[in-house]
Amino acid sequence: MVLLLGPIVLASWGYFKWKNRPIGSPDGNWNVIPTVINSSVLYALAYNVIYFIQELFLALGKKWIGLKAYLYHNNHTWVGEDPRDDLMQGLGALVIFILGLLLLLLFFKIRKSKHWTSLFILWLAHHGLIQSLPQLSSVPMDRSSDVGQAITYLHLGTTTDYLISYASIISIIILAYGFSRWFMQFTPENYIPDHGLKRFRAIFYLVLLPAVLGTIILFPYRIMPINRYQMTVMLLLVCVPAIFAFSWLVKSVRPVGNEVNKKIIWAPIIFSILILIFFQLVLAPGVVFE
């Protein structure tokens, strides 16, 4: 209710508040095609990198306690039994959460860079945090989930479950505002986001539309089974609409003039193709850890 309906209410409030206000500075000439293409590819690439790291550490966790694990392009399995395997089910989420925090700190160090990698690192940080935090929020409803099994192993009570869930939801909301502000700086230098509707437009082309297109790009990476792709779509709904909804509240952001607005960057496209080949030829049949 909070993460899905909340953004609709917040975005509607912002639209009606700003729709009749005069635009301050001119819109500027923004060719959005390179921006949308680059951000879409970087969204999908970052998703795949973080998802792979999560599954890798889920498989390694089983290996470290003496089980035989199999890593696939969108899943992992294992052979053998150990009471600690439930605990290891939380390792993947823990690793990508920590990685997301570290990548966010790295972004703060290079945020003024005009190189496309600064946007890539921000998308990586986004996926590290947003692929992990929702797993905590769902624990009270599903103890059979990966993180739910780990928390069950730790013998945490129902009250703790709900505290963890509420804390994760609040964290996602705070991050949504933060990401809206951080992504806003990737508007072109001649596009000053000094009006609520201009900020909506900026985040639409930088985040919302690329996330939708990036999710479509991810289809051949996720199948099979098809439910793996359904989770990809659900993840899109967790934070991206909130990033868009918060955008009208963001103020005093100066564009850095990043190259993602000037031309289509081919390196991420090539990396994405190589990852697809790696997923289908190497990981889809399965890699054994023993």
LINUR-V968497 format. One record per residue. N is the residue number from 1. RES is the residue in one letter. PSI is psi in whole degrees, 0 to 359 (none if undefined). OMEGA is omega in radians with two decimals (NA if undefined). Layout:
N/RES/PSI/OMEGA  N/RES/PSI/OMEGA
This chain:
1/M/314/-3.10  2/V/315/-3.00  3/L/340/-3.11  4/L/311/-3.13  5/L/327/3.14  6/G/311/3.13  7/P/326/3.12  8/I/314/3.14  9/V/315/-3.09  10/L/317/3.14  11/A/320/3.12  12/S/317/3.10  13/W/313/-3.14  14/G/319/-3.13  15/Y/311/-3.10  16/F/334/3.11  17/K/325/-3.01  18/W/347/-2.94  19/K/331/-3.11  20/N/3/3.12  21/R/141/-3.14  22/P/143/3.08  23/I/135/-3.13  24/G/269/3.13  25/S/159/3.10  26/P/155/-3.10  27/D/326/-3.05  28/G/159/-3.11  29/N/105/-3.09  30/W/108/3.01  31/N/102/-2.96  32/V/349/-3.05  33/I/309/3.09  34/P/321/-3.14  35/T/311/-3.09  36/V/316/-3.12  37/I/312/-3.12  38/N/314/-3.12  39/S/325/3.10  40/S/313/-3.14  41/V/319/-3.14  42/L/324/3.05  43/Y/309/-3.10  44/A/318/3.14  45/L/315/3.12  46/A/319/3.10  47/Y/311/-3.09  48/N/319/-3.14  49/V/312/-3.11  50/I/318/3.14  51/Y/318/3.12  52/F/317/3.13  53/I/319/3.12  54/Q/311/-3.13  55/E/325/3.11  56/L/314/-3.10  57/F/335/2.99  58/L/318/3.11  59/A/318/3.13  60/L/324/3.11  61/G/320/3.11  62/K/320/3.13  63/K/319/-3.07  64/W/338/3.10  65/I/13/2.99  66/G/12/3.13  67/L/160/3.08  68/K/118/-3.04  69/A/150/3.10  70/Y/127/3.13  71/L/129/3.11  72/Y/181/-3.09  73/H/339/-3.13  74/N/22/-3.09  75/N/177/2.97  76/H/154/3.06  77/T/173/3.11  78/W/161/3.13  79/V/134/-3.13  80/G/172/-3.12  81/E/143/3.06  82/D/133/-3.12  83/P/339/-3.13  84/R/355/-3.12  85/D/332/3.04  86/D/318/3.12  87/L/319/-3.13  88/M/342/3.11  89/Q/342/3.11  90/G/356/-3.04  91/L/319/-3.11  92/G/313/3.13  93/A/321/3.13  94/L/315/-3.10  95/V/313/-3.08  96/I/334/3.05  97/F/312/3.11  98/I/318/3.12  99/L/319/3.11  100/G/317/3.10  101/L/316/-3.13  102/L/320/3.13  103/L/326/3.09  104/L/319/3.06  105/L/320/3.09  106/L/320/3.12  107/F/319/3.13  108/F/330/-3.14  109/K/328/-3.02  110/I/15/-2.97  111/R/338/3.14  112/K/1/3.14  113/S/143/3.09  114/K/359/-3.12  115/H/148/-3.09  116/W/338/-3.10  117/T/337/3.11  118/S/322/3.05  119/L/322/3.11  120/F/316/3.14  121/I/323/3.10  122/L/319/3.07  123/W/323/3.08  124/L/315/3.11  125/A/317/3.11  126/H/310/-3.09  127/H/324/3.09  128/G/318/-3.10  129/L/320/-3.04  130/I/342/2.98  131/Q/344/-3.10  132/S/314/-3.05  133/L/318/3.12  134/P/336/3.09  135/Q/333/3.06  136/L/322/-3.09  137/S/337/-3.10  138/S/358/-3.05  139/V/314/-3.12  140/P/334/-3.11  141/M/336/-3.03  142/D/94/3.10  143/R/352/3.13  144/S/354/3.09  145/S/170/-3.11  146/D/306/-3.13  147/V/327/3.10  148/G/321/3.10  149/Q/320/3.13  150/A/318/3.14  151/I/324/3.06  152/T/318/3.12  153/Y/325/-3.12  154/L/357/3.08  155/H/43/3.07  156/L/142/-3.05  157/G/176/-3.12  158/T/320/3.13  159/T/318/3.11  160/T/322/3.09  161/D/310/-3.09  162/Y/325/3.08  163/L/317/3.11  164/I/317/-3.13  165/S/312/-3.13  166/Y/321/3.13  167/A/321/-3.14  168/S/321/3.13  169/I/316/3.10  170/I/320/3.12  171/S/319/3.13  172/I/319/3.14  173/I/315/3.13  174/I/317/3.13  175/L/325/3.14  176/A/316/3.08  177/Y/316/3.14  178/G/314/-3.13  179/F/325/3.09  180/S/318/3.12  181/R/317/-3.08  182/W/323/3.10  183/F/330/-3.09  184/M/332/-3.09  185/Q/349/-3.12  186/F/7/3.00  187/T/156/3.12  188/P/158/-3.09  189/E/329/-3.12  190/N/7/3.12  191/Y/99/-3.10  192/I/115/-3.10  193/P/67/-3.07  194/D/17/3.12  195/H/144/-3.08  196/G/318/-3.13  197/L/329/3.06  198/K/326/3.09  199/R/322/3.02  200/F/313/-3.11  201/R/318/-3.13  202/A/311/-3.10  203/I/332/3.06  204/F/313/-3.09  205/Y/334/-3.12  206/L/329/-2.97  207/V/302/-2.98  208/L/305/3.12  209/L/315/3.07  210/P/324/3.13  211/A/322/3.09  212/V/311/3.13  213/L/322/3.10  214/G/324/3.10  215/T/323/3.06  216/I/318/3.11  217/I/327/-3.07  218/L/349/-3.04  219/F/309/-3.13  220/P/344/3.12  221/Y/334/-2.98  222/R/322/-3.03  223/I/154/-0.17  224/M/165/0.01  225/P/165/-3.01  226/I/334/-3.12  227/N/340/3.06  228/R/326/3.11  229/Y/327/3.09  230/Q/322/3.10  231/M/328/3.08  232/T/318/3.11  233/V/317/3.14  234/M/322/-3.14  235/L/325/3.08  236/L/325/-3.06  237/L/346/-3.01  238/V/315/-2.99  239/C/328/-3.05  240/V/314/3.08  241/P/325/3.12  242/A/323/3.07  243/I/316/3.10  244/F/315/-3.07  245/A/326/-3.13  246/F/346/-2.93  247/S/325/-3.10  248/W/342/3.13  249/L/346/-3.06  250/V/131/-3.12  251/K/164/3.03  252/S/47/3.07  253/V/126/3.13  254/R/125/3.08  255/P/145/-3.13  256/V/354/3.14  257/G/43/-3.10  258/N/149/-3.08  259/E/347/-3.13  260/V/342/3.13  261/N/353/-2.98  262/K/330/-3.09  263/K/161/3.06  264/I/125/-3.12  265/I/123/-3.02  266/W/336/-3.09  267/A/312/3.12  268/P/326/3.11  269/I/316/3.12  270/I/316/3.10  271/F/319/-3.13  272/S/320/3.11  273/I/318/3.12  274/L/320/3.11  275/I/320/3.11  276/L/317/3.10  277/I/317/3.12  278/F/316/3.13  279/F/312/-3.03  280/Q/324/-3.07  281/L/328/-3.05  282/V/308/-3.02  283/L/326/-3.13  284/A/318/3.05  285/P/337/3.12  286/G/138/3.06  287/V/132/-3.05  288/V/135/2.99  289/F/116/-3.14  290/E/none/NA
